[in-house]
Amino acid sequence: MSEWKKVKLGKLCDITSSKRCLASERSNNGIPFYCSKEIILLEKGEEIRDSDYIPIELYLSIKEKYGVPITGDLLLTTRGTNGIPYIYKKHDCFYFADGNLSWFKNFKSDLDVKYLYYWFKSDTGKHIIDSIAKGTAQKAIPIDGLRNINISIPSIRVQCKISEILSHYDTLIENYQKQIKLLEESAQRLYKEWFVDLRFPGYENTKIVDGVPEGWEKKEINEFISILSGYAFKSSSFVEDGDYKIVTIKNVQDGFFDGKNLSHIREIPNKMPKHCFLTTGDLLLSLTGNIGRVCMVIGNNYLLNQRVAKIESVFPAFAYCLFRSENLFTSINNLANGAAQQNVSPIKIGTLKIVVNNEIISKFEKVVGNIRNQILVLYSQIEELTEARDRLLPKLMSGEIEI
């Protein structure tokens, strides 16, 4: 640690925010206009399905007068979910809301942006960000607070080496995520072709009877898929270090399982149903808030909480593609009710009807079952890489491991 020094962050780069864009200046198209939630999605590698926009003319005017983020700048969420960093990429083109995000730019020669990125992800960085947050209902990070952070930095050579080591893990993770996306797309294309467009094997020679192909029939989902609700755990039993991890709606993301930020318990409740024990590959569905999100569990010792459903079927790959399809997602959301927070009943979901053929489902399962297995393997590898990187991160950022 002899080569390390503490420097105020504001002396190492410029820290500012965006030019305020009023709600009346937003548009239906143009340049994407992001808040914290979109930056968090970008950082996770998730697709942004919907966002606000500002007119191209307004963006170009702001760019000329005040500047906009460029490749290598860093954005940090500073309202709501604080402290999530994102490095602006070469292919990015968006503007952002002031107050939601802080903008780090014009880095001096003795600070590497990737080192700062990983510092924000370290326990030290998270603790300091939490300590400077202001407010009660929704905490925010003031820019002056960011400028006055004393950050420990080694020489630029060591910073770059630390970034290189950690980036190696992130590059592998990103590559696996890209492979998963391609596999998901191929599975969904085949599902749409066979079960939506009805261009299944042999469709050319199949008669249409009463509006559906011969041998096909309309069935309620609950006739071949079980949608099982989670258990109502008592929050008073939650601990920080229990053996069993409680899965809630926040862990069910759009297509992937977030195994972080979990509550724990030490003992299994006597009346908890067996289906609430979760293992790798189990299919989950969110019933509240972001309704209709679906993901597969990665890991063991997880328990299913209420407001999340487990989907069981003898055709797991078909069930996965069915619940990931846009058609069913829309149908499920149309069933939702509730003013403060949308929710949906698994019983109602089970009554939705789709056109199916058991023989074709079996053929589909043989093909897409292999794709599903490949996806699970890749997710497990991502989990292992993430754990290895996170174990290494604090040791590198503290100087415990010398470079």
C-alpha positions in Angstrom: 0.0 0.0 0.0 3.1 2.3 0.1 2.4 3.5 -3.5 -1.2 4.3 -2.7 -2.5 7.8 -1.9 -5.9 9.4 -1.1 -7.2 12.1 -3.4 -10.5 13.9 -3.5 -12.4 12.5 -6.5 -13.3 16.0 -7.7 -9.6 16.7 -8.3 -9.3 13.6 -10.6 -12.2 14.3 -13.0 -15.1 16.6 -13.6 -18.3 15.6 -11.9 -21.5 17.2 -13.1 -25.0 16.2 -14.4 -27.1 16.9 -17.5 -28.9 19.9 -18.8 -32.5 19.7 -17.5 -35.0 18.6 -20.0 -38.6 19.4 -19.1 -41.4 16.8 -19.4 -43.0 19.1 -22.1 -39.8 18.7 -24.2 -40.0 14.9 -24.4 -41.2 13.2 -27.6 -42.3 9.8 -28.9 -39.1 9.3 -30.8 -35.7 10.8 -31.4 -32.8 10.3 -28.9 -33.4 7.9 -25.9 -33.7 9.8 -22.6 -32.7 7.6 -19.7 -33.2 7.7 -15.9 -31.6 5.5 -13.3 -33.6 2.4 -14.1 -32.4 2.4 -17.8 -28.8 2.7 -16.7 -29.2 -0.2 -14.3 -30.6 -2.3 -17.1 -27.7 -1.3 -19.4 -25.2 -2.2 -16.6 -26.9 -5.6 -16.2 -26.8 -6.2 -20.0 -30.6 -6.3 -20.1 -32.7 -5.0 -23.0 -34.5 -1.6 -22.6 -38.0 -2.2 -23.9 -39.3 1.3 -23.4 -38.0 4.7 -22.6 -38.6 8.4 -23.0 -37.2 10.3 -25.9 -36.1 13.9 -26.7 -36.2 15.4 -30.2 -32.9 15.1 -32.2 -32.9 18.8 -32.6 -32.9 19.4 -28.8 -30.1 16.8 -28.3 -27.9 18.4 -31.0 -28.5 21.8 -29.4 -27.5 20.5 -25.9 -24.5 18.7 -27.5 -23.3 22.0 -29.0 -23.8 24.2 -26.0 -23.1 21.9 -23.0 -21.7 18.6 -24.3 -23.1 15.1 -24.1 -21.5 11.8 -22.8 -18.8 10.3 -24.9 -17.0 7.0 -25.0 -15.2 6.4 -21.7 -17.3 8.7 -19.6 -18.9 7.2 -16.5 -22.5 7.6 -15.3 -23.5 6.9 -11.7 -27.1 6.4 -10.4 -27.6 8.9 -7.7 -31.3 8.7 -6.8 -33.3 5.7 -5.7 -31.0 2.8 -6.3 -27.8 4.6 -5.7 -24.2 3.9 -6.7 -24.6 1.8 -9.9 -21.9 2.7 -12.3 -22.0 2.5 -16.1 -19.2 3.3 -18.6 -20.5 5.0 -21.8 -19.8 2.7 -24.7 -18.8 3.5 -28.3 -22.2 2.4 -29.7 -24.2 4.3 -27.1 -26.3 7.3 -28.0 -28.6 8.6 -25.3 -29.1 11.6 -23.0 -30.1 11.4 -19.3 -32.1 13.0 -16.6 -30.5 15.4 -14.2 -30.9 14.4 -10.5 -31.1 10.8 -11.5 -27.5 10.4 -12.6 -24.1 12.0 -12.1 -21.7 12.3 -15.0 -17.9 11.8 -14.6 -15.8 13.1 -17.5 -12.5 14.7 -18.4 -10.4 12.2 -16.4 -7.0 13.3 -15.3 -4.0 11.2 -16.3 -3.7 9.7 -12.8 -7.2 8.1 -12.7 -8.3 5.2 -14.9 -12.1 5.2 -15.5 -12.3 1.4 -15.3 -10.6 1.6 -11.9 -13.2 4.1 -10.7 -15.9 1.8 -12.1 -14.7 -1.1 -10.0 -14.1 1.1 -7.0 -17.8 2.0 -7.1 -18.6 -1.7 -7.2 -16.4 -2.5 -4.2 -17.6 -2.7 -0.6 -15.6 0.4 0.2 -17.2 2.3 -2.6 -20.7 1.2 -1.8 -20.2 2.1 1.9 -19.0 5.6 1.1 -21.9 6.2 -1.4 -24.4 5.1 1.3 -22.8 7.4 3.8 -23.1 10.5 1.7 -26.7 9.9 0.6 -29.2 12.5 1.7 -33.0 12.3 2.2 -35.5 10.0 3.9 -38.2 8.8 1.5 -35.8 8.5 -1.5 -32.2 9.1 -0.8 -30.1 11.0 -3.4 -26.3 11.6 -3.8 -25.3 15.3 -4.0 -22.6 16.1 -6.5 -20.6 18.0 -3.9 -20.6 14.8 -1.8 -19.1 12.9 -4.8 -16.5 15.6 -5.4 -15.4 15.4 -1.8 -14.9 11.6 -1.6 -11.4 10.7 -0.7 -10.6 7.8 -2.9 -7.5 5.5 -2.5 -5.6 5.1 -5.7 -2.3 3.4 -6.6 -0.2 4.4 -9.6 -1.9 4.5 -12.9 0.0 1.4 -14.0 -1.4 -0.6 -11.1 -4.9 0.9 -11.7 -4.8 -0.3 -15.3 -3.6 -3.7 -14.2 -6.3 -4.1 -11.7 -8.9 -3.0 -14.3 -7.4 -5.5 -16.8 -7.7 -8.4 -14.4 -11.3 -7.6 -13.4 -12.3 -6.8 -17.0 -11.2 -10.3 -18.1 -13.9 -11.7 -15.9 -16.5 -9.2 -17.2 -15.5 -9.9 -20.8 -16.1 -13.6 -20.4 -19.4 -12.9 -18.6 -20.5 -10.6 -21.4 -19.6 -13.2 -24.1 -21.6 -15.9 -22.3 -24.5 -13.4 -22.0 -24.3 -12.9 -25.8 -24.4 -16.6 -26.4 -27.5 -16.9 -24.1 -29.2 -14.2 -26.1 -28.6 -16.0 -29.4 -29.8 -19.3 -27.9 -32.9 -17.5 -26.5 -33.7 -15.9 -29.8 -33.4 -19.2 -31.7 -35.7 -20.9 -29.2 -38.3 -18.1 -29.4 -38.1 -18.1 -33.2 -38.9 -21.8 -33.3 -41.7 -21.4 -30.8 -43.3 -18.6 -32.8 -42.9 -20.5 -36.0 -44.6 -23.7 -34.6 -47.1 -22.4 -32.1 -48.0 -18.9 -33.2 -47.6 -18.9 -37.0 -48.5 -22.7 -36.9 -45.8 -23.6 -39.4 -45.0 -26.8 -37.6 -43.5 -29.9 -39.1 -46.0 -31.3 -41.6 -48.2 -28.2 -41.6 -48.4 -28.2 -45.4 -50.4 -31.4 -45.4 -52.6 -30.7 -42.3 -56.3 -29.8 -42.7 -57.8 -26.8 -40.9 -60.8 -27.8 -38.9 -62.9 -25.2 -37.0 -60.2 -22.7 -37.4 -57.3 -24.8 -36.1 -55.1 -27.4 -37.6 -56.4 -31.0 -37.5 -55.2 -32.7 -34.3 -54.7 -29.4 -32.5 -57.0 -28.1 -29.8 -57.5 -25.1 -27.6 -56.5 -25.9 -24.0 -56.3 -24.0 -20.8 -52.8 -23.6 -19.6 -53.6 -25.4 -16.3 -54.4 -28.6 -18.2 -50.7 -29.3 -18.8 -48.8 -26.7 -16.7 -49.0 -26.1 -12.9 -48.6 -22.5 -11.6 -47.7 -22.8 -7.9 -47.7 -19.9 -5.5 -44.9 -19.2 -3.1 -45.0 -19.4 0.7 -45.8 -16.5 3.0 -42.6 -16.3 5.1 -42.6 -14.2 8.2 -40.2 -11.3 7.9 -39.4 -11.6 11.6 -37.6 -14.9 10.8 -35.3 -13.3 8.3 -31.6 -13.2 9.1 -28.4 -12.2 7.3 -26.5 -15.5 7.4 -29.1 -18.3 7.2 -28.6 -21.4 5.1 -31.7 -20.8 3.1 -32.2 -17.9 0.7 -35.7 -16.4 0.1 -36.6 -15.6 -3.5 -38.9 -12.6 -4.0 -40.1 -10.6 -7.0 -37.0 -8.5 -7.1 -34.9 -11.6 -7.9 -37.1 -12.4 -10.9 -35.7 -10.2 -13.7 -36.7 -10.1 -17.3 -35.2 -13.4 -18.5 -32.5 -13.9 -15.8 -32.3 -14.8 -12.2 -30.8 -12.2 -9.8 -29.4 -14.2 -6.9 -28.2 -11.2 -4.9 -29.8 -9.0 -2.2 -31.6 -11.9 -0.6 -33.1 -12.4 2.8 -32.2 -15.7 4.6 -33.7 -18.0 7.2 -32.1 -20.7 9.3 -35.0 -23.2 9.6 -37.7 -24.4 7.1 -41.3 -23.7 8.2 -43.2 -26.9 9.0 -46.1 -26.1 6.6 -44.0 -24.9 3.6 -45.0 -26.9 0.5 -42.4 -29.0 -1.2 -42.6 -27.1 -4.4 -41.2 -24.0 -2.6 -37.7 -25.7 -2.6 -36.0 -24.3 -5.6 -33.1 -25.7 -7.7 -31.3 -24.9 -10.9 -33.6 -24.8 -13.9 -36.9 -24.2 -12.0 -39.0 -21.7 -13.8 -40.3 -18.6 -11.9 -43.0 -16.0 -12.8 -43.5 -12.6 -11.1 -47.1 -12.0 -10.0 -46.8 -8.5 -8.6 -45.2 -5.2 -9.7 -43.4 -6.1 -12.9 -46.0 -8.8 -13.8 -45.1 -11.6 -16.2 -41.3 -11.6 -15.8 -39.9 -15.1 -16.2 -36.6 -16.6 -15.3 -34.9 -19.9 -14.5 -33.3 -20.4 -11.1 -29.5 -20.8 -11.0 -28.2 -22.4 -7.8 -29.6 -24.2 -4.8 -30.9 -23.6 -1.3 -33.4 -21.1 -2.5 -37.0 -21.0 -1.2 -40.0 -19.5 -3.0 -41.7 -16.5 -1.4 -45.3 -15.3 -2.0 -46.0 -13.1 -5.0 -43.7 -15.3 -7.1 -45.0 -18.5 -8.8 -43.2 -21.7 -9.8 -44.1 -23.1 -13.2 -44.0 -26.9 -13.4 -44.4 -29.0 -16.5 -43.3 -32.3 -18.1 -42.3 -30.0 -21.0 -40.0 -27.4 -19.3 -38.5 -26.0 -22.5 -42.0 -25.5 -24.0 -43.2 -23.9 -20.8 -40.2 -21.6 -20.7 -40.8 -20.4 -24.3 -44.5 -20.1 -23.8 -44.1 -17.8 -20.7 -41.3 -15.9 -22.4 -43.5 -15.2 -25.5 -44.9 -11.7 -26.1 -48.4 -13.0 -26.7 -48.7 -14.6 -23.3 -46.9 -11.7 -21.6 -49.5 -9.4 -23.0 -52.4 -11.7 -22.0 -51.0 -12.0 -18.4 -50.7 -8.2 -18.0 -54.3 -7.8 -19.3 -55.4 -9.9 -16.4 -53.7 -7.7 -13.8 -55.5 -5.6 -11.3 -54.7 -3.3 -8.4 -54.2 0.5 -8.1 -51.1 1.0 -6.0 -49.4 -2.1 -7.3 -50.5 -4.4 -10.1 -50.9 -8.1 -9.3 -52.3 -11.2 -11.0 -53.7 -14.5 -9.8 -52.0 -17.7 -10.9 -55.5 -19.3 -11.1 -56.5 -16.7 -13.7 -53.3 -17.3 -15.6 -54.1 -21.0 -15.7 -57.4 -20.3 -17.4 -55.8 -18.6 -20.4 -56.2 -20.8 -23.5 -53.7 -21.6 -26.2 -53.8 -23.9 -29.3 -51.5 -26.9 -28.8 -50.8 -30.4 -30.1 -49.1 -32.9 -27.7 -47.1 -34.6 -30.5 -45.7 -31.3 -31.8 -44.9 -30.2 -28.2 -42.9 -33.4 -27.7 -40.9 -32.7 -30.9 -40.3 -29.1 -29.8 -39.1 -30.3 -26.4 -36.5 -32.6 -27.9 -35.1 -29.7 -30.0 -35.4 -26.8 -27.5 -34.7 -28.9 -24.5 -31.1 -29.0 -25.6 -31.0 -25.3 -26.1 -32.5 -24.8 -22.6 -29.7 -27.0 -21.1 -27.0 -25.0 -22.9 -28.5 -21.8 -21.5 -28.5 -23.3 -18.0 -24.8 -24.3 -18.3 -23.9 -20.8 -19.5 -25.8 -19.2 -16.6 -24.0 -21.5 -14.2 -20.6 -20.5 -15.7 -21.6 -16.8 -15.4 -22.5 -17.4 -11.7 -19.1 -19.0 -11.1 -17.2 -16.2 -12.8 -19.2 -13.5 -11.0 -18.4 -15.1 -7.6 -14.7 -15.4 -8.5 -14.5 -11.8 -9.6 -16.4 -10.6 -6.5 -14.0 -12.5 -4.2 -11.0 -10.9 -6.0 -12.4 -7.4 -6.2 -11.9 -6.3 -2.6 -8.5 -7.8 -2.4 -7.3 -5.9 -5.4 -9.0 -2.6 -4.5 -7.5 -2.7 -1.0 -4.0 -3.6 -2.1 -4.1 -6.9 -0.2 -3.0 -8.5 -3.5 0.0 -6.7 -4.8 0.3 -6.1 -8.6 
